[in-house]
Amino acid sequence: MSTSQVTPPTMAASLISGLIDQSKEILGGTPVFAGTRVPVRALFDYLEEGLSLNEFLKDFPRVTSAQAIGVLRLTQLAFDAILYEDSSRRMHSSTSEA
């Protein structure tokens, strides 16, 4: 199956695999970087505080650069999908009003 044939939920699931784990046994189900007990939210907290990705990786050495960048990329894709859906909805409603 080519990337163009993958549905967005399937693509998201394949991107999450290897990046994020979520289990009630680990931090009560809080999403964590795969293979660690580091909450994904910690990355965003660091960035919100103005700290760098390198500082985050230094403080959480079990998280790989590929994992952190993968989560950021996944977030970008989710944001793009939301914008696309909103844009499509607005275009559809404007054409149905005409």
Buried (B, 14 or more C-beta within 10 A) or exposed (E): EEEEEEEEEEBBEEBBEEBBBEEEEBBEEBBBBBEBEBBBEBBBEBBEEEBEBEEBBEEBEEBBEEBBEBBBEBEEBEEEEEEEEEEEEEEEEEEEEE
